[in-house]
């Protein structure tokens, strides 16, 4: 990704009572989001947590998604009209309330 792009990170905190269906997420939710955001989405990654910084510690996040956009306006214009559909799909794979961070790529 290039300097100045907007990165939207969606982090799903990990704890024992949370459920997260990675297969549904990977095969259905990601495809839904990608199709709804269209050409404004310039790139994306999806990660599955393996562990924390300390030896044998659990991952702080069960999953992290990163989406890249040219501008914050392109993110807002593509996500805003589709927010209900995207957020409405969450109960199909998780009971976790995601943490969302919007950042600017600086390097």
C-alpha positions, 0 to 999 in steps of 0.5 A: 500500500502507498503512503497517504492511503486510508487503512480501515482495520477491523479487530475482533478481540479474543476471549473464551466466551466469544464465537467466531466462524472463520470459514463463514467469515472467509468464504461469505462475509469477506465476499459480501464486503468486497462486492458491496464496497466495489472499486473504492476498495483498493486492497484488503487482508484478513488475518487469523490470530495465532498467539500473543507476544509471550510464549504460549499466550493466546492471540489478543485478536481472533481475527483482523481485517485491513481494508485500503482506500485512496481517501477517507471519502471513498471509504465513507461513500462506499461503506455508509450506504452498505453499513446495515448489510455489512454489520447485519451479517456479523451475527452469522459468524460472530458474537464479538463487537469489532473494534474499528480503527481508521488510519493513514498509511505513513510509510 
